[in-house]
Amino acid sequence: MRRTLASSRGLTMIEVIVAVAVLSMVAVLMHGVIDSLSRGKKAEAARSERVHQGREAIQRIVRDLSSAYLSMHVPANTALITQKTAFVGKSSSHRVDFTAFAHLRTDRDAHESDQAEVGYFLAKNPDVQDVRDLVRREQSPIDFDPLKGGTVNVVAEDVDLFEMRFFEPMTGLWVDSWDSTQVSGQPNRLPLEVEIKLVLNGVGGGAQYSYTTKVFLPIAQPLSFGISQ
């Protein structure tokens, strides 16, 4: 009878407390491991997104610059001039504006051409203090002021550096500024190449992401079809 009662009795309070404590410790450990894996996965996804964003920004700048052009097609009467082509870039101001065959028509029957004013420059992030974003400006159709107007969209966030250099084919040197609108600059001429450097700040204060490339501008001379030389 004593053996039967001993084998059929339940757990004591101490045993229950010990079991609950052990299960709690196991649950805390599992939660820590799962949370660590989740944070690592999110951080890796954020780093991957930053790398992708930087590459996409560089590729877009290259595509736009490779279609840059200048045109000599202007009315003889200056009062009738309604549009102007230009290429103006200054590394010190982290900005470049130019006319290019870069406009993409989204409506099938839209009365639009592929000509547009395009600009890239650094702008302050309105939502985050002390953060600058690389933005792209596009104005289509082009107007008389190739440096203003249009819509602005963010291309890359939290940018530390955006610099350019321009290759001057007449001297064989790289220069930090280019201005096709000024007689004292490079009137009616495009650079042969443009060197671009873009640096994005790392995720969570981590290592920065640096991108450097050079793009060749194939339309070296201003368009002058039908103009007698």
LUMDREN-987683 format. One record per residue (C-alpha): chain; x, y, z; residue number from 1. Coordinates in pm, whole numbers, plus 50000, padded with zeros to 5 digits. Example, Ala and Ser with C-alpha at 12.3 -4.5 7.8 and 13.67 -1.06 7.14 Angstrom:
REM residues 2
['A' [51230 49550 50780] 1];
['A' [51367 49894 50714] 2];
***
This chain:
REM residues 229
['A' [50000 50000 50000] 1];
['A' [50285 50246 50083] 2];
['A' [50464 50167 49757] 3];
['A' [50142 50232 49561] 4];
['A' [50082 50569 49732] 5];
['A' [50444 50676 49679] 6];
['A' [50434 50598 49308] 7];
['A' [50101 50776 49250] 8];
['A' [50171 51105 49430] 9];
['A' [50210 51436 49231] 10];
['A' [50497 51687 49210] 11];
['A' [50589 51893 49508] 12];
['A' [50581 52273 49500] 13];
['A' [50961 52292 49489] 14];
['A' [50974 52058 49191] 15];
['A' [50713 52266 49008] 16];
['A' [50906 52587 49077] 17];
['A' [51232 52431 48956] 18];
['A' [51065 52302 48638] 19];
['A' [50908 52642 48564] 20];
['A' [51244 52815 48623] 21];
['A' [51421 52579 48385] 22];
['A' [51156 52629 48116] 23];
['A' [51176 53007 48162] 24];
['A' [51552 53001 48117] 25];
['A' [51521 52792 47802] 26];
['A' [51253 53028 47665] 27];
['A' [51471 53336 47737] 28];
['A' [51769 53175 47564] 29];
['A' [51561 53081 47260] 30];
['A' [51414 53429 47241] 31];
['A' [51762 53581 47252] 32];
['A' [51886 53357 46972] 33];
['A' [51581 53426 46754] 34];
['A' [51603 53802 46820] 35];
['A' [51974 53805 46735] 36];
['A' [51910 53619 46410] 37];
['A' [51626 53856 46322] 38];
['A' [51838 54167 46386] 39];
['A' [52124 54021 46185] 40];
['A' [51892 53945 45897] 41];
['A' [51748 54298 45902] 42];
['A' [52095 54454 45915] 43];
['A' [52214 54243 45624] 44];
['A' [51905 54338 45424] 45];
['A' [51969 54707 45497] 46];
['A' [52333 54676 45386] 47];
['A' [52227 54497 45069] 48];
['A' [51972 54771 44998] 49];
['A' [52238 55040 45041] 50];
['A' [52472 54864 44797] 51];
['A' [52189 54826 44546] 52];
['A' [52090 55191 44587] 53];
['A' [52443 55311 44522] 54];
['A' [52483 55098 44211] 55];
['A' [52148 55207 44072] 56];
['A' [52236 55573 44130] 57];
['A' [52568 55542 43947] 58];
['A' [52410 55355 43656] 59];
['A' [52140 55618 43619] 60];
['A' [52390 55904 43620] 61];
['A' [52597 55721 43357] 62];
['A' [52293 55667 43134] 63];
['A' [52192 56032 43153] 64];
['A' [52541 56172 43098] 65];
['A' [52605 55944 42801] 66];
['A' [52307 56107 42625] 67];
['A' [52408 56468 42700] 68];
['A' [52414 56704 42403] 69];
['A' [52436 57066 42295] 70];
['A' [52248 57217 42001] 71];
['A' [52321 57507 41769] 72];
['A' [51961 57511 41642] 73];
['A' [51835 57850 41758] 74];
['A' [51624 58110 41575] 75];
['A' [51811 58394 41407] 76];
['A' [51583 58633 41596] 77];
['A' [51690 58613 41961] 78];
['A' [51344 58726 42069] 79];
['A' [51205 58394 41944] 80];
['A' [51443 58177 42147] 81];
['A' [51244 57965 42394] 82];
['A' [51494 57696 42486] 83];
['A' [51863 57664 42556] 84];
['A' [52098 57370 42585] 85];
['A' [52387 57366 42830] 86];
['A' [52631 57161 43033] 87];
['A' [52727 57314 43368] 88];
['A' [52905 57122 43639] 89];
['A' [53093 57226 43951] 90];
['A' [53255 56977 44182] 91];
['A' [53277 57236 44459] 92];
['A' [52899 57277 44464] 93];
['A' [52840 56902 44414] 94];
['A' [52611 56968 44119] 95];
['A' [52584 56908 43745] 96];
['A' [52307 57023 43506] 97];
['A' [52284 56940 43137] 98];
['A' [52048 56877 42850] 99];
['A' [52015 56517 42738] 100];
['A' [51805 56270 42543] 101];
['A' [51693 56122 42873] 102];
['A' [51319 56183 42900] 103];
['A' [51107 55867 42908] 104];
['A' [50754 55897 42779] 105];
['A' [50507 55716 43002] 106];
['A' [50195 55791 42795] 107];
['A' [50173 55627 42456] 108];
['A' [50025 55922 42266] 109];
['A' [50188 56199 42467] 110];
['A' [50322 56488 42261] 111];
['A' [50666 56471 42418] 112];
['A' [51019 56426 42292] 113];
['A' [51310 56255 42461] 114];
['A' [51486 56587 42524] 115];
['A' [51506 56705 42883] 116];
['A' [51702 56912 43130] 117];
['A' [51867 56684 43384] 118];
['A' [52046 56778 43705] 119];
['A' [52210 56591 43991] 120];
['A' [52294 56759 44320] 121];
['A' [52296 56710 44698] 122];
['A' [51993 56832 44894] 123];
['A' [51912 56834 45265] 124];
['A' [51680 56561 45385] 125];
['A' [51370 56740 45522] 126];
['A' [51295 56459 45767] 127];
['A' [51642 56385 45909] 128];
['A' [51873 56655 46039] 129];
['A' [52230 56676 45901] 130];
['A' [52155 56421 45628] 131];
['A' [52195 56494 45257] 132];
['A' [52043 56300 44970] 133];
['A' [52145 56279 44606] 134];
['A' [51851 56400 44397] 135];
['A' [51774 56407 44026] 136];
['A' [51601 56700 43859] 137];
['A' [51422 56662 43526] 138];
['A' [51251 56929 43320] 139];
['A' [51077 56836 42996] 140];
['A' [51044 57006 42759] 141];
['A' [51361 57210 42795] 142];
['A' [51320 57584 42843] 143];
['A' [51537 57895 42836] 144];
['A' [51686 57827 43181] 145];
['A' [51860 57487 43175] 146];
['A' [51957 57508 43543] 147];
['A' [51615 57539 43708] 148];
['A' [51265 57395 43702] 149];
['A' [51120 57049 43670] 150];
['A' [51055 56778 43926] 151];
['A' [51307 56651 44182] 152];
['A' [51331 56291 44301] 153];
['A' [51566 56123 44548] 154];
['A' [51816 55886 44387] 155];
['A' [52028 55791 44688] 156];
['A' [51980 55864 45060] 157];
['A' [52232 55969 45326] 158];
['A' [52514 56067 45091] 159];
['A' [52852 56170 45229] 160];
['A' [53020 56277 44904] 161];
['A' [52926 56351 44543] 162];
['A' [53210 56482 44326] 163];
['A' [53281 56510 43954] 164];
['A' [53576 56586 43730] 165];
['A' [53562 56672 43363] 166];
['A' [53818 56578 43099] 167];
['A' [53920 56872 42879] 168];
['A' [54022 56724 42540] 169];
['A' [54196 57047 42429] 170];
['A' [54446 57035 42716] 171];
['A' [54433 56668 42808] 172];
['A' [54369 56758 43172] 173];
['A' [54094 56686 43425] 174];
['A' [53918 56999 43553] 175];
['A' [53682 57049 43848] 176];
['A' [53426 57268 43668] 177];
['A' [53266 57296 43326] 178];
['A' [53041 57565 43181] 179];
['A' [52931 57560 42820] 180];
['A' [52730 57881 42861] 181];
['A' [53019 58114 42945] 182];
['A' [53285 58250 42712] 183];
['A' [53534 58220 42996] 184];
['A' [53442 57855 43041] 185];
['A' [53405 57594 42767] 186];
['A' [53160 57766 42527] 187];
['A' [52942 57527 42325] 188];
['A' [53157 57228 42417] 189];
['A' [53106 56909 42616] 190];
['A' [53373 56731 42814] 191];
['A' [53508 56416 42657] 192];
['A' [53464 56220 42981] 193];
['A' [53318 56273 43326] 194];
['A' [53454 56106 43637] 195];
['A' [53197 56047 43912] 196];
['A' [53258 55964 44276] 197];
['A' [52970 55879 44507] 198];
['A' [53007 55783 44874] 199];
['A' [52712 55663 45083] 200];
['A' [52720 55652 45461] 201];
['A' [52708 55304 45610] 202];
['A' [52414 55145 45788] 203];
['A' [52411 55212 46160] 204];
['A' [52742 55396 46151] 205];
['A' [52916 55113 45969] 206];
['A' [53162 55126 45681] 207];
['A' [53085 55362 45393] 208];
['A' [53007 55250 45040] 209];
['A' [53220 55420 44773] 210];
['A' [53154 55415 44398] 211];
['A' [53378 55565 44129] 212];
['A' [53335 55546 43754] 213];
['A' [53402 55732 43431] 214];
['A' [53153 55791 43152] 215];
['A' [53234 55880 42792] 216];
['A' [53018 56148 42625] 217];
['A' [52975 56040 42261] 218];
['A' [52803 56358 42130] 219];
['A' [53113 56573 42150] 220];
['A' [53013 56842 41902] 221];
['A' [52695 57055 41916] 222];
['A' [52414 56935 41691] 223];
['A' [52401 57150 41378] 224];
['A' [52201 56959 41118] 225];
['A' [52100 57179 40826] 226];
['A' [52309 57474 40943] 227];
['A' [52548 57607 40682] 228];
['A' [52904 57624 40802] 229];
***
